[in-house]
Amino acid sequence: MAVLEYTIADFINRESWWRNRGLLVLNIYLILPLLSSVLNGLDSSILNGLQILPGWQEYFHHPQGKTLGLINSAQGIGALSGIPFSPYVSDLLGRRASMFIGAIIVLAGVFTQALCTTVQVFIGARVLIGLGIAFSINAAPLLISELSYPTHRGKLTALYNSMWYFGSIISAWICLVAYDETGASQWSWRVPVFIQATIPVLQMMLIWFIPESPRFLAAKGLESQAARVLAQYHANGPKQCDHLVAFEMAQIRHALNVEREIASSPSYLTCFATPGNRRRMFIVISIAVFSQWSGNGLVSVYINIVLDGIGITTTRTKAIINGCLQVFNLASALLGTTLVDKLGRRKVFLTSNIGMLIVFSMWTITTALFEETRTRTATVPLIFMFFFFYDFAYTPMIFSYTLEILPYNIRAKGLAIMNFSAYLFNTFNAFVNPWALDAIGWKYYLVYCGWLCLELVFVMLFIIETKGRTLEETAALFDGVRPRNTTERRESATFSRTPQYGPRTPRLEKDNTDNYFELHDSSSARSSAFGSPSHIELQEYSRVQSNVFGSHLETQSEESAITAVNHHHDIVF
């Protein structure tokens, strides 16, 4: 019987995504979960702007030391309280429900913060906001990763954390406008806080209009709904029998089966159960710590103190520097997002860490010279240069690299551990930094210089390159499986049917013939540096019970499906 060969790449959309109605609508919908990162950036940066305002300082009696540290760390304390429970809510109730719950809690915290009259209530409101954000930032990147089109997934997950700076831009410039309009009035800080309510209100109103994660639906036994979502937004309409959608349904089913085999009720201990997983979590936790302890926290939280330390004391000048820095940060993060696939992960991280070490050392020297001589130096340009190198890797890569190296069964909990680690060390920074700056001044910068050296060594030794690798090859690097050296192992998908129509386009109209999607590991005849595993054929067939497909689907792991899309593994019709 003659067969026609295609690669998985033949099934992806070939036209510009905005010309495909399904992809256009899907990407518009994904703006809503992207707003969770904007909200996080807006709330995390709002205090930086408020501390510059005389109205806020006077209303709360110029907080310093422990009080100031507690104000800045309160949001992190709330997030740390919610993050351990957030993946369970996401897995039990769904990604949308978790975002909805987070939006309600954040909205309550925002109104409490905007109407507070004492510093104690202000701190309590910050804790409440952090608790809500914990649910939002766990569910949103999962929804983006699981709902987005396969070839858009990497860029959208990298874009997610870059949108943090869009929120910080809003907070910086709103504080400046509020100061210009109201001066030292208490409304100069209450108005920016009220504006924080915009995003949670939008998410509460609109979240139920966007589709749920197909993986969540399949996990709950709602495979027909999952297939319908994929057909509607990946295949541009439920009336088409799109074989990319069939492939995606197969890999979702198999990934869920694998997860059930590993543990009927997986816990956080699963993330550390094997040597490969322990190595993954070591890298994930480390880059989470580096994202907070690279010196960026000095300006992200205490730009008022930092600028005072180099002789810039005018409120409007500080606000303008803060606003311009946030715009520059967003541009730098977007540049890193666009180059990560071209340069590779290791090169991006190495460029970032080498640049940060050099520039921060120069920043330390200029700050020391000012304190000793009271002569202004080029510290402000160095701050911008430092953040360019920081944003180049750690803003876009912390989420995308984490999701890339975590297998499906520990992805939600691994992401929660990453968020917990980042917030834990950010909270520590926010609490300790003002004390250290008051106590030893510029000498505290030397601590970060030494730490940046350790970061660079870590990146050189432990960050693996995932560009151009299949997820199977990446897993082998972590799990210690070394294939033998004769032929390359490929995962291929075979769809068997009588070739009665001659050459076909990859996207076929629905017909009445039952289609069998046979997924198997096969040995390739091509030689390479990889091994020649014995032939493995997956023979688990199941039928998608829906009015979308009339096909028998065999299972395929999530990893091999997405890998096949990105690396042109074979599919045969």
VOGU-3710 file (C-alpha; in Angstrom, 3 decimals, decimal comma):
1> mavleytiad> 0,000/0,000/0,000  1,420/3,341/-0,969  1,711/5,985/1,706  2,300/9,711/1,589  4,897/11,230/3,899  4,580/14,556/5,653  6,299/16,140/8,603  4,395/17,573/11,545  5,432/20,992/10,272  3,071/20,392/7,333
11> finreswwrn> 0,124/20,688/9,699  0,871/24,075/11,181  -0,644/27,263/9,857  1,353/28,635/6,897  -0,256/32,039/6,551  0,254/35,022/8,837  -1,499/34,246/12,098  -3,594/37,399/11,958  -5,120/36,182/8,678  -6,317/32,993/10,361
21> rgllvlniyl> -9,476/33,798/12,297  -9,004/31,020/14,852  -5,427/32,061/15,701  -6,318/35,748/15,683  -9,145/35,248/18,173  -7,017/32,907/20,291  -4,125/35,365/20,559  -6,539/38,164/21,446  -7,969/35,961/24,192  -4,467/35,268/25,532
31> ilpllssvln> -4,012/38,971/26,253  -6,153/38,421/29,360  -3,787/35,948/31,088  -0,839/38,093/29,930  -2,393/40,878/32,016  -1,574/38,832/35,148  2,078/39,637/34,564  1,189/43,291/33,952  -0,716/43,296/37,256  2,245/41,749/39,054
41> gldssilngl> 4,595/44,377/37,625  2,165/47,184/38,401  1,728/46,156/42,020  5,363/45,210/42,616  6,551/48,566/41,243  3,882/50,834/42,719  5,732/51,204/46,016  8,858/52,297/44,178  6,876/55,202/42,766  4,975/55,932/45,990
51> qilpgwqeyf> 8,177/56,223/48,025  9,275/59,060/45,742  6,072/61,056/46,422  6,128/63,585/49,300  2,405/63,004/49,909  2,934/59,294/50,654  6,002/59,953/52,806  4,207/62,578/54,880  0,994/60,578/55,270  2,870/57,569/56,676
61> hhpqgktlgl> 5,423/59,678/58,598  8,497/58,882/56,483  8,850/55,127/57,219  12,406/53,831/57,487  14,346/50,744/58,528  12,187/47,830/59,697  8,899/49,576/58,918  9,936/50,392/55,359  11,289/46,887/54,896  8,023/45,370/56,142
71> insaqgigal> 5,960/47,580/53,799  8,016/46,481/50,807  8,073/42,797/51,771  4,359/42,531/52,677  3,265/41,632/49,148  5,882/38,878/49,059  4,671/37,536/52,408  1,141/37,274/50,998  2,379/35,574/47,843  4,408/33,068/49,856
81> sgipfspyvs> 1,246/32,204/51,790  -0,737/31,461/48,642  1,787/29,914/46,251  1,902/26,427/47,902  -1,871/26,058/47,392  -2,176/27,702/43,977  -1,295/24,641/41,815  -3,911/22,554/43,607  -6,578/25,171/42,849  -5,402/25,356/39,214
91> dllgrrasmf> -5,538/21,571/38,837  -8,793/21,091/40,746  -10,951/24,002/39,569  -9,197/24,986/36,358  -6,864/27,720/35,168  -9,677/30,218/34,602  -11,225/29,663/38,032  -7,846/30,152/39,713  -7,360/33,440/37,878  -10,885/34,523/38,861
101> igaiivlagv> -10,249/33,762/42,538  -6,949/35,633/42,396  -8,621/38,670/40,808  -11,259/38,821/43,575  -8,618/38,720/46,327  -6,431/41,323/44,582  -9,407/43,639/44,115  -10,251/43,418/47,823  -6,626/44,218/48,686  -6,451/47,158/46,271
111> ftqalcttvq> -9,538/48,854/47,720  -8,297/48,245/51,273  -4,923/49,762/50,352  -6,435/52,771/48,593  -8,746/53,609/51,517  -6,391/52,823/54,411  -5,587/55,391/57,085  -2,745/53,686/58,976  0,486/52,007/57,972  -0,668/48,769/59,632
121> vfigarvlig> -3,755/48,562/57,380  -1,582/49,454/54,383  0,722/46,524/55,178  -2,256/44,178/55,639  -3,648/45,233/52,254  -0,289/44,516/50,634  -0,355/40,993/52,110  -3,872/40,461/50,718  -2,808/41,618/47,246  0,158/39,243/47,305
131> lgiafsinaa> -2,143/36,362/48,255  -4,353/37,030/45,232  -1,420/37,450/42,865  -0,133/34,012/43,948  -3,157/32,331/42,335  -3,045/34,529/39,254  0,638/34,055/38,418  0,396/30,284/38,764  -2,652/29,842/36,530  -1,926/32,451/33,854
141> plliselsyp> 1,354/31,052/32,402  -0,107/27,535/32,511  -3,157/28,685/30,552  -0,936/30,466/28,017  1,381/27,469/27,604  -1,430/24,924/27,307  -3,814/26,930/25,134  -1,474/28,692/22,711  -0,713/27,423/19,212  2,344/25,088/19,209
151> thrgkltaly> 4,628/27,387/17,195  3,556/30,432/19,259  4,026/28,801/22,647  7,706/29,615/23,217  7,385/33,283/22,307  4,198/33,773/24,337  5,647/32,188/27,472  8,779/34,335/27,097  6,583/37,390/26,489  4,603/36,650/29,661
161> nsmwyfgsii> 7,256/37,716/32,150  8,426/40,553/29,888  4,974/42,101/30,330  5,910/42,666/33,973  7,657/45,817/32,827  4,538/47,059/31,064  2,922/47,163/34,500  5,951/48,884/36,005  5,815/51,517/33,230  2,173/52,233/34,077
171> sawiclvayd> 2,930/52,576/37,791  5,941/54,861/37,267  4,225/57,311/34,921  0,915/57,336/36,813  2,804/58,348/39,957  4,499/61,168/38,037  1,215/62,425/36,562  -0,504/62,204/39,954  2,326/64,220/41,521  2,133/66,874/38,791
181> etgasqwswr> -1,641/67,200/39,219  -2,025/67,000/43,005  1,387/67,856/44,437  1,841/66,692/48,023  -1,848/65,824/48,477  -2,773/62,358/49,723  -4,510/61,825/46,362  -1,080/61,779/44,749  -0,703/58,227/46,087  -4,343/57,127/46,437
191> vpvfiqatip> -5,138/57,634/42,722  -2,313/55,346/41,472  -3,462/52,689/43,951  -7,079/52,903/42,754  -5,903/52,433/39,156  -4,506/49,038/40,167  -8,104/47,803/40,314  -8,454/48,013/36,509  -6,786/44,699/35,667  -8,527/42,463/38,262
201> vlqmmliwfi> -11,887/43,975/37,263  -11,190/43,164/33,594  -10,144/39,616/34,449  -13,203/39,017/36,625  -15,510/40,238/33,851  -13,875/38,557/30,862  -12,153/35,380/32,077  -15,194/33,160/31,416  -15,319/34,269/27,779  -11,966/32,666/26,931
211> pesprflaak> -11,567/28,880/26,506  -10,295/26,637/29,285  -7,015/24,742/28,970  -7,502/21,617/26,784  -5,169/19,703/29,102  -7,308/20,546/32,121  -10,478/19,519/30,261  -8,920/16,217/29,175  -7,710/15,561/32,727  -11,306/15,923/33,926
221> glesqaarvl> -12,581/13,472/31,318  -14,022/16,167/29,047  -12,123/15,105/25,935  -14,849/16,192/23,520  -14,663/19,732/24,905  -10,864/19,675/24,742  -10,958/18,546/21,107  -13,540/21,198/20,298  -11,352/23,936/21,790  -8,318/22,792/19,790
231> aqyhangpkq> -10,362/22,499/16,608  -11,902/25,931/17,075  -8,660/27,808/17,723  -5,870/25,641/16,273  -7,712/24,363/13,205  -9,786/27,482/12,505  -13,174/25,900/13,049  -14,785/22,734/14,444  -16,008/21,558/11,035  -12,493/20,709/9,901
241> cdhlvafema> -10,766/17,422/10,751  -7,312/18,807/11,420  -4,623/16,215/12,048  -2,492/18,545/14,149  -5,455/18,662/16,529  -5,651/14,851/16,448  -1,955/14,701/17,248  -2,358/17,168/20,108  -5,247/15,187/21,572  -3,151/12,023/21,426
251> qirhalnver> -0,205/13,566/23,220  -2,422/15,159/25,875  -4,020/11,784/26,620  -0,703/9,993/26,852  0,862/12,675/29,062  -2,064/12,386/31,461  -1,774/8,582/31,486  1,925/8,825/32,286  1,193/11,213/35,133  -1,411/8,841/36,571
261> eiasspsylt> 1,040/5,952/36,368  3,692/7,889/38,259  1,408/8,875/41,108  -2,309/8,836/41,586  -2,030/12,017/43,655  1,345/13,604/42,950  2,792/15,850/45,645  5,628/18,340/45,743  7,935/15,462/46,652  7,507/14,184/43,084
271> cfatpgnrrr> 9,581/17,153/41,934  12,546/15,713/43,860  11,825/11,980/43,482  14,467/11,187/40,841  18,021/12,420/40,198  16,841/14,031/36,947  14,045/15,887/38,689  16,356/17,003/41,489  18,753/18,425/38,917  15,869/20,202/37,178
281> mfivisiavf> 14,648/21,727/40,436  18,195/22,765/41,382  18,389/24,789/38,159  14,834/26,150/38,484  15,329/27,304/42,078  18,756/28,754/41,274  17,576/30,927/38,386  14,637/32,042/40,535  17,102/33,188/43,216  19,327/34,865/40,604
291> sqwsgnglvs> 16,333/36,758/39,236  16,007/38,483/42,633  19,570/38,582/43,982  21,493/40,028/41,055  21,388/43,595/42,364  18,212/44,478/40,510  16,252/44,626/43,787  18,132/47,744/44,834  16,517/49,814/42,077  13,315/47,808/41,617
301> vyinivldgi> 12,259/48,470/45,215  14,495/51,239/46,575  15,241/53,566/43,674  14,450/56,494/45,988  17,295/55,530/48,349  19,674/54,641/45,503  19,170/57,999/43,765  19,545/59,836/47,071  22,868/58,026/47,454  24,221/59,567/44,244
311> gitttrtkai> 22,967/63,097/44,885  19,642/63,095/42,992  17,033/64,392/45,432  14,390/66,218/43,341  11,051/64,387/43,330  10,222/65,075/39,674  13,721/64,065/38,488  13,484/60,797/40,391  10,043/60,066/38,949  11,206/60,759/35,379
321> ingclqvfnl> 14,280/58,516/35,797  12,063/55,764/37,198  9,574/56,076/34,322  12,247/56,092/31,618  13,997/53,116/33,210  10,820/51,024/33,061  10,322/51,798/29,356  13,965/50,870/28,727  13,505/47,648/30,717  10,546/46,574/28,596
331> asallgttlv> 12,464/47,222/25,352  15,457/45,226/26,658  13,254/42,302/27,724  11,501/42,221/24,343  14,887/42,178/22,601  15,906/39,158/24,667  12,579/37,500/23,835  13,186/37,849/20,091  16,804/36,612/20,223  16,476/33,627/22,558
341> dklgrrkvfl> 15,704/31,190/19,718  18,485/32,574/17,523  21,291/32,740/20,083  20,322/29,802/22,272  19,664/29,692/25,999  23,238/29,360/27,251  24,501/32,280/25,170  21,673/34,491/26,378  22,343/33,626/30,029  26,122/33,987/29,645
351> tsnigmlivf> 25,787/37,363/27,903  23,475/38,547/30,652  25,627/37,420/33,582  28,935/38,643/32,142  27,399/42,022/31,334  25,776/42,372/34,763  29,038/41,568/36,565  31,057/44,130/34,598  28,491/46,928/34,764  27,541/46,405/38,423
361> smwtittalf> 31,228/46,562/39,375  31,452/49,924/37,591  28,220/51,044/39,299  29,749/50,158/42,684  32,858/52,221/41,918  30,900/55,320/40,861  28,666/55,126/43,949  31,734/54,834/46,193  33,372/57,822/44,482  30,296/59,970/45,098
371> eetrtrtatv> 30,126/59,056/48,790  33,814/59,807/49,206  34,143/62,938/47,044  30,490/64,140/46,668  31,203/64,467/42,936  28,473/63,252/40,609  29,502/60,435/38,303  27,897/58,426/35,497  25,896/56,186/37,818  22,501/56,696/36,171
381> plifmffffy> 23,675/55,488/32,703  25,289/52,495/34,420  21,962/51,648/36,084  20,357/51,582/32,633  23,179/49,432/31,239  22,910/47,001/34,152  19,200/46,529/33,609  19,757/45,970/29,894  21,866/42,902/30,652  19,533/41,735/33,437
391> dfaytpmifs> 16,413/42,044/31,276  18,114/40,405/28,308  17,914/36,973/29,989  16,231/36,876/33,368  13,013/38,661/32,452  12,011/36,523/29,428  13,786/33,287/30,376  12,784/32,613/33,977  9,345/31,314/32,962  10,098/29,964/29,494
401> ytleilpyni> 13,232/28,025/30,520  11,463/26,629/33,585  8,520/25,374/31,521  10,943/24,004/28,923  12,905/21,733/31,236  10,015/20,528/33,436  8,101/17,419/32,311  4,324/17,580/32,258  3,665/15,670/35,492  5,553/18,190/37,668
411> rakglaimnf> 5,060/21,336/35,602  2,416/23,114/37,729  4,131/22,288/41,010  7,592/23,038/39,633  6,329/26,432/38,487  4,884/27,021/41,962  8,249/26,157/43,536  9,946/28,611/41,171  7,480/31,367/42,090  7,813/30,561/45,796
421> saylfntfna> 11,617/30,750/45,605  11,532/34,055/43,712  9,110/35,637/46,183  10,962/34,245/49,197  14,256/35,830/48,197  12,565/38,986/46,932  10,907/39,338/50,346  14,243/38,824/52,071  15,799/41,465/49,821  13,005/43,945/50,408
431> fvnpwaldai> 13,344/43,548/54,161  17,149/43,557/54,418  18,226/46,046/51,723  17,211/49,273/53,540  18,982/48,136/56,707  22,168/47,270/54,845  22,169/50,497/52,812  21,704/52,556/55,982  24,392/50,621/57,833  27,256/50,260/55,343
441> gwkyylvycg> 26,232/52,337/52,312  28,058/51,588/49,064  30,015/48,706/50,641  26,791/46,672/50,497  27,180/46,709/46,697  30,318/44,590/47,084  28,142/41,720/48,345  26,298/41,714/45,021  29,570/41,845/43,077  30,675/38,635/44,767
451> wlclelvfvm> 27,266/37,036/44,248  27,305/37,893/40,527  30,604/36,026/40,237  28,951/32,932/41,721  26,020/33,313/39,305  28,357/33,374/36,329  30,112/30,195/37,484  26,739/28,490/37,948  25,544/29,426/34,460  28,770/28,144/32,916
461> lfiietkgrt> 28,532/24,808/34,737  24,830/23,963/34,976  22,706/25,744/32,351  22,197/23,307/29,499  21,432/24,323/25,937  17,944/23,284/24,839  17,944/25,058/21,488  17,719/22,551/18,641  17,196/19,585/20,972  14,133/17,425/21,121
471> leetaalfdg> 12,544/17,190/24,538  13,532/13,505/24,546  17,183/14,508/24,153  16,777/17,164/26,849  15,262/14,584/29,176  18,203/12,268/28,488  20,599/15,003/29,598  18,757/15,349/32,901  17,898/11,717/33,537  21,282/10,265/32,603
481> vrprntterr> 20,059/8,108/29,697  22,828/7,864/27,153  21,793/6,266/23,860  24,253/4,128/21,905  26,152/5,426/18,913  24,708/4,082/15,707  21,433/5,557/14,668  19,204/8,366/15,752  16,097/7,629/17,702  13,099/9,366/16,249
491> esatfsrtpq> 9,551/9,558/17,385  7,194/9,373/14,474  3,476/9,415/14,009  1,797/7,248/11,428  -1,718/7,794/10,171  -2,870/4,797/8,130  -5,523/5,051/5,472  -5,995/3,961/1,887  -4,468/6,625/-0,387  -7,523/6,834/-2,612
501> ygprtprlek> -7,297/10,577/-3,111  -3,706/10,855/-4,301  -1,531/13,640/-2,873  -3,299/15,457/-0,093  -2,850/18,731/1,646  -2,053/18,262/5,310  -5,357/19,724/6,502  -8,176/17,447/5,401  -11,919/17,860/5,454  -13,842/15,634/7,778
511> dntdnyfelh> -15,088/12,410/6,228  -16,856/9,290/7,428  -13,798/7,060/7,433  -12,374/6,162/10,832  -8,792/7,310/10,982  -6,138/5,465/12,916  -3,367/7,587/14,327  -0,562/5,177/15,081  2,167/6,657/17,227  5,359/4,774/17,743
521> dsssarssaf> 9,057/5,036/18,402  11,036/3,754/15,466  14,683/3,373/14,636  15,966/5,633/11,921  18,320/4,427/9,261  20,210/7,679/9,450  23,383/7,558/11,503  24,185/10,169/14,093  25,780/10,572/17,459  22,741/9,106/19,147
531> gspshielqe> 21,902/5,529/19,888  19,818/2,865/18,169  17,102/1,861/20,593  15,029/-1,172/19,875  11,723/-0,657/18,061  8,915/0,314/20,427  5,364/0,516/19,200  2,727/2,154/21,320  -0,489/0,225/20,752  -2,882/2,021/23,038
541> ysrvqsnvfg> -5,857/3,186/20,975  -8,734/5,261/22,211  -11,550/7,016/20,514  -12,299/10,729/20,901  -15,994/10,809/21,715  -17,049/14,049/20,090  -18,759/15,398/17,061  -15,502/16,942/15,945  -13,476/13,866/14,974  -14,376/10,380/13,869
551> shletqsees> -10,944/8,955/14,573  -9,143/6,360/16,656  -6,208/8,057/18,317  -3,195/6,292/19,667  -1,275/8,010/22,398  1,793/10,175/22,142  3,645/12,007/24,876  3,228/15,750/25,120  6,943/16,159/24,811  7,289/14,289/21,548
561> aitavnhhhd> 4,293/16,049/20,010  5,545/19,546/20,655  9,041/18,429/19,734  7,764/17,091/16,447  6,179/20,423/15,627  9,382/22,269/16,312  11,881/19,804/14,866  10,096/18,301/11,844  9,791/14,704/12,991  8,071/12,426/10,524
571> ivf> 4,362/11,785/10,057  3,077/9,322/7,482  -0,361/9,185/5,944
//
